[in-house]
Amino acid sequence: MKIINIHNHTETEFDRRLIASLPSSGPRYTSYPTADRFHGSFSETDYIKSLEARNAGALNKPLSLYIHIPFCNTICYYCGCNKIITKDKSRADAYIEYLEKEMALLAPHLNGRHQLAQLHFGGGTPTFLSDGQLERVFAMIRRYFDLVPGGEYSIEIDPRKVSRETVLHLGRLGFNRMSVGIQDFDPKVQQAVNRVQTVEETREVVDAAREAGFKSVSVDLIYGLPHQSIESIKPTLETVLSLDPDRLALYHYAHLPHIFKPQRRIDTEAVPGSEEKLDILQYAVQTLTARGYVFIGMDHFAKPGDELSRALKEGRLQRNFQGYSTYADCDLIALGVSSIGKTANTYVQNERDIDAYYAAIDAGRLPVMRGYRLNQDDLLRRNIIQDLMCRFTLDFRVYEHMFGISFAHYFQTELADLRQLAELGLLAVKPHGLQITPKGRFLIRNIAMVFDYHLRHKETTAQYSKTV
C-alpha cells in the first residue's frame, strides 16, 4: 500500500511482507542509550555534577520540566506504566509536599530562575489531582521558572475523570496542549481492558480544550487489544476523526502478562494475532492519511498545520522521553517517582518505589536511583539516531566535521548492515549519506537499531515493544 502525502511531499509505503520479515521488537529511542542501560552506580553526586556542568555552559538555554503523577483511580489492564491505584486524594497531598521538597533540593544546583520552554505532566493520571492540588503544583513551578510565550505546556488527560470546568481551569493555569487517552470506543474491548469510556465524556473534554484555547489536542489509540478486529476499529476511527484531533498516536499493545501483572486479567485468546493487527494498522494508516493527516514517524500523525508537521517539514523535529517534540533539545528536569531527566551529557532516573523516593528526600538527598553519563561514542550515535527518527536522512559529512571521524571507517560494520536494508528497499545509501525510502519510514526503528552499539554488543533483559 503506497500513500502520497501531499502536505509534506513525501510518500509513505506500508509493505506488509517486508514488515513481517524484519525483527519485530526494538527500542522506541526516546533516549539513546535506552533506559535499560542506566546503572545504579550513577549517584546523586553525578547528577549534581551534571547540573553544575550545565550551569557552566548553558545558563541562558531554556529548560524542559517533567512531573510524574503516579496515581490512578482505577486500573487499566493493558497499562505497563509506573502507577499507584487509589481513590484516596490525601495521598496526592503528601506526594505534592515531596515534589516541593525535591524541587527545593534541586534549586541550589540550577543557579537561579530559568525560562521554561516545555512542561509535561505525565502519569499515572495527572488529573487525579484536584483543581486545588494542581494549583499548588503550578505555584511551585512558577516559584522557580518563568513560562515563555509560545512554550509547550502539556498534560495527559483521562476523560472519565475530568469535567469541562477542570479543563477550563487547566487552561487558566497555563496548560496549552493536551493528550487525551481513548484507546478504543468499542464497548466489548473497553470491558475487556477495564476502561469504559463514553464518546460523550470524551467529546466534552476535547470541546472544552478548544474553548479554553488549547493550541493542540492529541488523542491516543491502541491497536492489538483483546477483541479488536479490522471491522471493530472502523467505527472507533470514524468517531475519533469526528473529534478532529490535531495529533493522533496509534500505539501497539504489547501483551506481556509475565511482566505486567494487570495484563493477567486479559484473555490471551482474545488478543488478535499478528496478521489481524497488521490489518488494523494498515487500515488505520490508510484512513488517517486519506483524511489529510501527516505521518510524523513511528506511530504518530498530525494535521498539516500542526507544529509537529511543520517541524518535520523544516527539519526541526526532535524526540525525547515524551515522544516527538519541537523543544526536545532542551535539558530536561524531571520531578517525581520514577521520572527520567536529561542534563548536559547525562540521564538520571528517580527512585521507582514511592517509599524509597520519600525516604531519600526525607534524608535530604535527591532521589536518584540510577543514571548514565554518555561518552563520545554515545553522543555520536545519539545524534545519528535522532536524525534518523526525526528527519529520515543522514549526511555523513556533518558527523565527520562534528566528531572528527571518517564515517565510512568508523561505521564500517553498520554500513554493511545498512546496505542489506537498502537491498530490501528501506533506504538508499549514497557516497555522503543515506535517505530513508517510503517503505523505510514505517520501519525507522529497525534502521536506527543498526547504530545502537549497546544493542549490538551488550546483552539486556529489557522487553522491547513491537517496531510496527
Legacy VTK file of the C-alpha trace (Angstrom):
# vtk DataFile Version 3.0
C-alpha trace
ASCII
DATASET POLYDATA
POINTS 468 float
0.000 0.000 0.000
1.523 3.325 -1.104
0.211 6.654 0.155
1.126 10.024 -1.353
1.313 12.629 1.393
0.745 15.871 -0.488
1.276 18.034 2.573
4.971 17.337 3.095
5.762 15.934 -0.335
6.721 12.507 0.884
5.446 9.068 0.164
4.615 6.536 2.818
4.527 2.899 1.792
3.152 0.182 4.043
4.860 -3.050 2.921
3.281 -5.871 4.920
5.581 -8.598 3.663
8.673 -6.554 4.485
7.348 -5.623 7.931
6.730 -9.278 8.749
10.213 -10.301 7.596
12.228 -7.998 9.893
12.939 -8.252 13.644
9.659 -7.494 15.347
10.753 -5.651 18.504
13.179 -2.918 19.448
13.653 0.340 21.384
11.449 3.394 20.805
14.545 5.610 21.153
13.053 8.259 23.372
16.661 8.290 24.533
19.980 6.839 23.442
21.335 4.881 25.179
17.973 3.474 26.198
16.826 3.449 29.839
17.651 -0.243 30.314
21.323 0.787 30.014
21.147 3.133 33.012
23.039 1.816 36.052
22.861 2.125 39.826
26.446 3.315 40.238
25.320 6.700 38.888
24.715 8.706 42.063
23.301 11.955 43.394
26.833 13.373 43.186
26.996 12.538 39.480
23.662 14.271 38.917
24.798 17.400 40.763
27.985 17.474 38.684
25.917 17.342 35.504
23.810 20.279 36.705
26.971 22.245 37.517
28.349 21.444 34.055
25.133 22.763 32.553
25.383 25.956 34.598
28.887 26.500 33.292
27.894 26.294 29.645
24.176 26.882 29.073
22.913 29.499 31.526
20.552 31.143 29.064
19.247 27.965 27.467
15.567 27.239 28.317
14.668 24.118 30.262
12.017 21.442 29.992
10.251 20.108 33.083
8.562 16.744 33.513
6.390 15.970 36.559
5.222 12.412 37.182
1.894 11.922 38.963
1.666 8.178 39.713
-1.928 7.900 40.963
-4.918 6.362 39.154
-8.481 5.820 40.415
-8.852 2.512 38.561
-6.547 0.110 36.789
-6.493 -0.336 33.008
-5.445 -3.927 32.417
-3.230 -3.160 29.401
-1.146 -0.497 31.175
2.547 -1.011 31.913
3.199 2.423 33.446
4.538 3.030 36.936
1.326 3.783 38.840
-0.438 3.580 42.199
-4.117 2.617 42.253
-6.040 4.541 44.921
-9.117 6.687 45.444
-7.595 8.457 48.443
-6.913 12.076 47.347
-4.978 12.750 50.550
-2.154 10.615 49.187
-1.705 13.251 46.495
-1.376 15.969 49.162
1.550 14.077 50.695
3.070 13.471 47.255
2.892 17.153 46.293
4.681 18.009 49.521
7.536 15.748 48.438
7.545 17.262 44.931
8.039 20.643 46.590
10.834 19.260 48.765
12.537 17.673 45.745
12.359 20.969 43.852
13.831 22.780 46.859
16.724 20.285 46.897
17.306 20.839 43.179
17.024 24.620 43.173
20.512 25.447 44.556
22.057 23.428 41.726
20.049 25.177 38.994
21.662 28.530 39.741
18.687 30.877 39.725
15.420 31.170 37.795
15.187 29.702 34.314
12.912 30.043 31.347
10.687 27.009 30.890
10.101 26.153 27.238
8.361 22.834 27.798
6.303 21.324 30.628
4.682 17.904 30.716
2.528 16.288 33.397
2.510 12.502 32.953
1.373 9.500 34.925
-0.499 7.609 36.133
-3.316 10.083 35.735
-2.235 13.716 36.312
-5.860 14.796 36.630
-6.160 12.535 39.674
-5.146 15.812 41.313
-7.956 18.159 42.327
-8.097 21.711 40.984
-6.609 22.939 44.233
-3.788 20.398 44.135
-2.991 21.330 40.528
-2.853 24.984 41.571
-0.385 24.096 44.317
1.926 22.305 41.854
1.728 25.190 39.393
2.519 27.675 42.151
5.663 25.645 42.854
6.613 25.715 39.171
6.195 29.475 38.965
8.359 29.967 42.069
11.340 28.562 40.196
10.629 29.040 36.476
9.302 31.580 34.004
6.953 30.123 31.380
7.991 31.513 27.990
5.455 32.755 25.417
4.857 30.047 22.852
6.129 27.254 25.095
4.672 23.740 25.108
2.778 23.056 28.343
1.015 19.710 28.158
-0.923 17.314 30.349
-2.234 13.771 29.911
-5.999 13.512 30.396
-8.329 10.664 31.320
-11.747 11.937 30.117
-13.550 9.673 32.578
-12.260 11.751 35.483
-12.301 15.294 34.066
-15.118 17.826 33.749
-15.403 20.775 31.399
-14.741 23.090 34.359
-11.471 21.305 35.171
-10.275 21.632 31.569
-11.022 25.365 31.640
-9.114 25.531 34.932
-6.132 23.789 33.302
-6.141 26.453 30.596
-6.142 29.230 33.177
-3.205 27.615 34.978
-1.148 27.748 31.786
-1.552 24.404 30.025
-1.940 24.783 26.261
-1.617 21.215 24.988
-3.482 18.077 25.950
-3.130 14.351 25.323
-6.454 12.520 25.638
-6.461 8.787 26.316
-9.075 6.897 24.290
-7.546 3.532 23.248
-10.821 2.180 21.737
-14.516 3.105 21.750
-15.787 -0.432 21.208
-17.722 -1.471 24.384
-16.526 -5.078 24.222
-12.890 -4.004 24.012
-13.375 -1.462 26.793
-14.870 -4.070 29.106
-12.012 -6.476 28.375
-9.364 -3.933 29.433
-11.388 -2.330 32.279
-11.530 1.109 30.675
-15.144 2.010 29.944
-15.261 5.475 28.416
-18.118 7.112 26.533
-17.885 9.191 23.391
-19.862 11.938 25.104
-17.462 12.447 28.008
-14.508 12.352 25.613
-16.086 14.929 23.305
-16.845 17.184 26.280
-13.155 17.248 27.231
-11.973 17.918 23.663
-14.540 20.679 23.163
-13.597 22.242 26.499
-9.910 22.248 25.492
-10.757 24.240 22.385
-12.955 26.576 24.406
-10.038 27.115 26.800
-7.703 27.990 23.917
-5.509 24.885 23.915
-3.207 25.017 20.887
-3.157 21.265 20.299
-5.301 18.283 21.270
-3.774 14.847 20.781
-5.564 11.513 21.175
-4.091 8.099 21.949
-5.335 4.843 20.436
-4.022 1.317 20.930
-4.206 -1.499 18.391
-3.866 -5.151 19.323
-6.221 -5.044 22.324
-8.462 -8.037 23.087
-11.482 -8.456 20.757
-10.226 -5.834 18.323
-10.574 -6.527 14.617
-10.419 -4.514 11.437
-14.220 -4.288 11.485
-14.395 -3.206 15.124
-11.768 -0.486 14.673
-13.593 1.240 11.796
-16.319 2.932 13.890
-13.748 3.884 16.533
-11.621 5.637 13.908
-14.620 7.432 12.450
-15.657 8.636 15.895
-12.131 9.767 16.703
-11.895 11.668 13.421
-15.199 13.372 14.213
-13.439 14.828 17.274
-10.991 16.454 14.828
-7.802 15.996 16.905
-4.677 17.926 15.949
-2.476 14.903 16.622
-3.069 11.184 16.901
-0.901 8.389 18.269
-1.570 4.758 17.354
0.336 2.550 19.792
0.910 -1.176 19.530
-0.305 -3.173 22.538
2.434 -5.373 23.940
0.815 -8.341 25.694
3.398 -9.293 28.330
1.441 -10.735 31.277
4.596 -12.327 32.704
5.963 -8.792 33.222
2.861 -6.657 33.824
0.588 -8.302 36.375
-2.619 -6.400 35.402
-2.392 -7.960 31.927
-3.012 -11.361 33.504
-6.660 -10.322 33.693
-6.789 -10.135 29.906
-7.903 -13.213 27.992
-4.870 -14.064 25.871
-7.084 -15.960 23.428
-8.966 -12.719 22.711
-5.824 -10.804 21.718
-5.677 -10.525 17.895
-2.894 -12.332 16.054
-0.113 -10.642 14.099
-1.986 -10.716 10.762
-5.098 -9.156 12.285
-3.001 -6.477 13.968
-1.343 -5.623 10.666
-4.811 -5.419 9.088
-5.853 -2.932 11.762
-2.688 -0.875 11.434
-2.808 -0.817 7.651
-6.443 0.311 7.640
-5.763 2.998 10.250
-2.756 4.368 8.370
-4.665 4.405 5.093
-7.660 6.138 6.700
-5.682 8.777 8.587
-3.548 9.672 5.597
-6.572 9.830 3.312
-8.142 12.301 5.762
-5.136 14.595 5.480
-3.016 13.657 8.486
0.756 13.734 8.056
2.743 10.669 9.131
5.273 12.124 11.582
7.113 8.901 12.351
6.685 5.535 14.066
3.083 5.720 15.305
2.357 9.465 15.266
0.207 11.538 12.923
-0.617 15.254 12.880
-2.579 17.768 10.861
-0.538 19.562 8.178
-0.651 22.857 10.072
0.328 21.360 13.425
3.692 22.326 14.908
4.967 18.743 14.613
4.168 18.632 10.894
5.853 21.983 10.331
8.885 20.903 12.361
9.149 17.690 10.300
8.966 19.615 7.033
11.526 22.194 8.195
13.931 19.637 9.713
13.390 20.887 13.300
11.642 17.828 14.729
13.110 16.428 17.949
12.489 13.433 20.171
12.628 12.984 23.954
11.080 10.873 26.729
7.623 12.276 25.941
7.932 11.424 22.234
8.134 13.784 19.260
8.570 17.447 20.109
9.844 20.782 18.858
11.751 21.505 22.097
13.435 18.187 22.854
16.949 19.612 22.606
16.339 21.424 25.921
17.794 19.957 29.068
15.030 18.144 30.945
14.497 18.403 34.698
12.302 15.564 35.989
10.399 15.525 39.295
8.537 12.718 40.987
8.794 8.985 41.454
10.409 7.083 38.527
10.795 10.232 36.385
13.714 10.489 33.938
15.633 13.677 33.168
18.461 14.735 30.854
21.066 17.353 31.716
24.320 18.024 29.894
25.597 14.598 28.775
23.764 12.564 31.409
20.459 10.840 32.053
19.089 10.448 35.566
16.141 8.456 36.898
14.430 8.855 40.268
13.524 6.013 42.600
10.705 3.886 41.156
9.338 2.826 44.544
7.446 5.633 46.243
8.647 4.717 49.738
12.266 4.808 48.556
11.547 8.138 46.837
10.134 9.584 50.068
12.987 8.169 52.167
15.673 9.778 50.013
14.025 13.191 50.217
13.470 12.838 53.978
17.208 12.216 54.254
17.892 15.455 52.357
19.067 13.654 49.218
17.949 13.938 45.626
16.066 10.661 44.985
18.447 9.345 42.298
18.053 5.618 41.620
20.226 5.241 38.519
21.550 7.134 35.529
24.058 7.235 32.710
26.872 9.513 31.563
27.312 9.487 27.780
30.760 9.029 26.271
31.805 10.455 22.902
30.613 7.373 21.022
27.209 7.593 22.721
26.888 11.267 21.749
27.753 10.483 18.143
25.237 7.664 17.921
22.557 9.653 19.776
22.801 12.403 17.151
22.605 9.879 14.325
19.578 8.099 15.777
17.873 11.457 16.405
18.376 12.410 12.753
17.042 9.072 11.545
13.969 9.154 13.797
13.127 12.799 13.103
14.454 13.628 9.631
14.700 10.282 7.808
18.085 11.222 6.399
21.779 11.346 7.302
24.587 13.497 5.947
27.810 11.673 6.844
29.868 14.859 6.417
28.059 16.546 9.308
29.260 13.870 11.728
32.743 13.771 10.240
33.023 17.520 10.885
31.442 17.436 14.369
33.274 14.386 15.700
36.476 14.287 13.624
35.880 10.812 12.196
35.795 9.055 8.857
32.193 7.868 8.721
32.977 5.011 6.343
35.756 3.722 8.591
34.060 4.302 11.974
30.797 2.685 10.895
32.167 0.007 8.575
30.077 -2.768 10.158
26.950 -0.614 10.342
27.225 0.417 6.690
27.396 -3.250 5.663
24.136 -3.852 7.534
22.584 -0.745 6.008
23.380 -1.981 2.518
21.428 -5.128 3.296
18.475 -2.981 4.344
18.950 -0.953 1.159
18.562 -4.160 -0.863
15.196 -4.643 0.874
14.162 -1.142 -0.171
14.238 0.566 3.230
16.828 3.181 2.363
19.253 4.445 -0.265
22.955 4.624 0.613
24.796 7.441 -1.156
28.500 8.410 -1.121
27.970 11.055 1.565
24.801 9.982 3.299
21.618 7.962 3.258
17.940 8.622 2.634
15.063 6.626 4.112
12.589 5.434 1.489
8.779 5.490 1.787
8.957 1.819 2.855
11.609 2.562 5.441
9.668 5.326 7.186
7.422 2.753 8.878
10.455 0.710 9.870
12.637 3.537 11.104
13.233 1.818 14.451
14.765 -1.169 12.661
17.091 1.181 10.794
18.043 3.116 13.942
18.842 -0.158 15.701
21.761 -0.650 13.299
23.578 2.231 15.038
22.808 1.045 18.587
26.189 -0.034 19.964
24.680 -1.314 23.200
22.091 -3.408 21.402
24.788 -4.866 19.194
27.410 -5.570 21.858
25.733 -5.721 25.272
23.000 -8.033 26.499
19.900 -6.696 28.207
16.914 -8.220 29.955
14.640 -5.433 28.636
11.456 -6.401 26.783
11.151 -4.011 23.848
7.879 -3.180 22.121
6.988 -4.157 18.567
8.656 -1.940 15.960
5.406 -1.876 13.943
LINES 1 469
468 0 1 2 3 4 5 6 7 8 9 10 11 12 13 14 15 16 17 18 19 20 21 22 23 24 25 26 27 28 29 30 31 32 33 34 35 36 37 38 39 40 41 42 43 44 45 46 47 48 49 50 51 52 53 54 55 56 57 58 59 60 61 62 63 64 65 66 67 68 69 70 71 72 73 74 75 76 77 78 79 80 81 82 83 84 85 86 87 88 89 90 91 92 93 94 95 96 97 98 99 100 101 102 103 104 105 106 107 108 109 110 111 112 113 114 115 116 117 118 119 120 121 122 123 124 125 126 127 128 129 130 131 132 133 134 135 136 137 138 139 140 141 142 143 144 145 146 147 148 149 150 151 152 153 154 155 156 157 158 159 160 161 162 163 164 165 166 167 168 169 170 171 172 173 174 175 176 177 178 179 180 181 182 183 184 185 186 187 188 189 190 191 192 193 194 195 196 197 198 199 200 201 202 203 204 205 206 207 208 209 210 211 212 213 214 215 216 217 218 219 220 221 222 223 224 225 226 227 228 229 230 231 232 233 234 235 236 237 238 239 240 241 242 243 244 245 246 247 248 249 250 251 252 253 254 255 256 257 258 259 260 261 262 263 264 265 266 267 268 269 270 271 272 273 274 275 276 277 278 279 280 281 282 283 284 285 286 287 288 289 290 291 292 293 294 295 296 297 298 299 300 301 302 303 304 305 306 307 308 309 310 311 312 313 314 315 316 317 318 319 320 321 322 323 324 325 326 327 328 329 330 331 332 333 334 335 336 337 338 339 340 341 342 343 344 345 346 347 348 349 350 351 352 353 354 355 356 357 358 359 360 361 362 363 364 365 366 367 368 369 370 371 372 373 374 375 376 377 378 379 380 381 382 383 384 385 386 387 388 389 390 391 392 393 394 395 396 397 398 399 400 401 402 403 404 405 406 407 408 409 410 411 412 413 414 415 416 417 418 419 420 421 422 423 424 425 426 427 428 429 430 431 432 433 434 435 436 437 438 439 440 441 442 443 444 445 446 447 448 449 450 451 452 453 454 455 456 457 458 459 460 461 462 463 464 465 466 467
